Amino acid sequence: MRNAARSVVLRKSGIDDLLSKFLFYFDANQGVTSTGSNISEWQDIASGLVATQATSASQPLIDFRNGQVYVDFANNNTRFLTVNNPLTIANVSKVYFCFSNVIIAGTINASSISSFELGRYGNLFSAIILFNGIPSVEEDSIIIEFLKRRLIYNSQTINSIFLQAGDLLTKRVTTISDVFFPSITSFQSAFQGCSSLTSFPLIDTRNVTNLLSTFFDCSSLASLPLLDTRNVTTFSFMCRGCSSLTSFPLIDTSNGTLFNQGWSFTTSLTSFPLININKGTTFQFAWISSGMVNFPANFFDNWTATPIASCFEGTWQNCTALTSQSVENILVSIAASGRSAPAGATGTQPDITINYSTATGSLSAATNSAASTLKSRGWKPRVNGIYI
């Protein structure tokens, strides 16, 4: 009865007229084989691909809420389905992922795939569609409007996306073209591991508060648009491992409190904008092993937050191209803020860790003076492994 009703919905939506143009179409309402809540098989309704999982503990779960059906991988990397059918993508093609409260669409380059996974951190899949090629504007609109009907617009229990959705998404999607998220405030780990992703669109992020690990290990991502981050408090690990990132936009970080590892291992990032970090409580490992050469002056001048333990531990560690002028800029600015080391900090917790290129010059008198001031406030400036 449910499948019959579903067929009526497909006809009315216009999706049924597009089925022949889909390389696959996995729909949580159809083709699901389950025992109790455990799903052992999910068959696509366009071309007959079958995603399976024989191990009970690794099977996704079927989930019903707000009148919708979802395949739930429970944000767990041990729950996944494997498609062992070979798949040939002859042309650049568009893929659509519909979750409980977000739709994301992007492109995949032409390729031949012997097998691929669905799941591994995916949360509440409603549908996954791979169009053969790039749809027309009208076809794209039909698909998006159809998928919008599957969303829970007032979802309060799910405020993260976790789109580490198996190797189909993370290793093959090259561009994100559409993101529709009516109720989400957290982009935590949203595109983590999307190693083929080269660009990201300017979307409305004014209500987002959490960018923890959003672009973690997006190693092909060269730039980001000027996203509206006015309400974001967490920037931790945001761009960690974005090794192709050559610039970072002057986004609004005025409400940011956590910046630890925000730009660590960004090996192509050589300079940084003068963002507002006045409310930041930690910058631990923020630029460790980055390609940083020039760090701006006055960065911490108006910093007013109370730092937590290990606030600057490892922050500029292994930044071996950093200039001596940048070292001066960093220490003079932290000193200008008037902030003291965290109360009770011990061991390396009060460290301000910096590595720099000695080929750019010796430490200046201003650097050494700032270091003395910082030491009087409990900090331990450590440059190239030596406390100064």
HELIX and SHEET records of a PDB file:
HELIX    1   1 ARG A    2  SER A   13  1                                  12    
HELIX    2   2 ILE A   15  LYS A   21  5                                   7    
HELIX    3   3 SER A   56  SER A   58  5                                   3    
HELIX    4   4 VAL A  137  LYS A  148  1                                  12    
HELIX    5   5 GLY A  166  ARG A  172  1                                   7    
HELIX    6   6 SER A  324  SER A  337  1                                  14    
HELIX    7   7 THR A  358  THR A  360  5                                   3    
HELIX    8   8 ALA A  365  SER A  376  1                                  12    
SHEET    1   A 5 PHE A  22  ASP A  27  0                                        
SHEET    2   A 5 PHE A 125  PHE A 131 -1                                        
SHEET    3   A 5 SER A  93  PHE A  99 -1                                        
SHEET    4   A 5 ILE A 103  ILE A 108 -1                                        
SHEET    5   A 5 VAL A 173  PHE A 180 -1                                        
SHEET    1   B 5 VAL A  32  THR A  35  0                                        
SHEET    2   B 5 ASN A  38  GLN A  43 -1                                        
SHEET    3   B 5 VAL A  50  THR A  52 -1                                        
SHEET    4   B 5 PHE A  80  VAL A  83 -1                                        
SHEET    5   B 5 PHE A 116  GLY A 119 -1                                        
SHEET    1   C 2 LEU A  61  ARG A  65  0                                        
SHEET    2   C 2 GLN A  68  ASP A  72 -1                                        
SHEET    1   D 2 LEU A  87  ILE A  89  0                                        
SHEET    2   D 2 SER A 111  ILE A 113 -1                                        
SHEET    1   E 3 ASP A 351  ILE A 354  0                                        
SHEET    2   E 3 LYS A 380  VAL A 383  1                                        
SHEET    3   E 3 ILE A 386  TYR A 387 -1                                        
END                                                                             
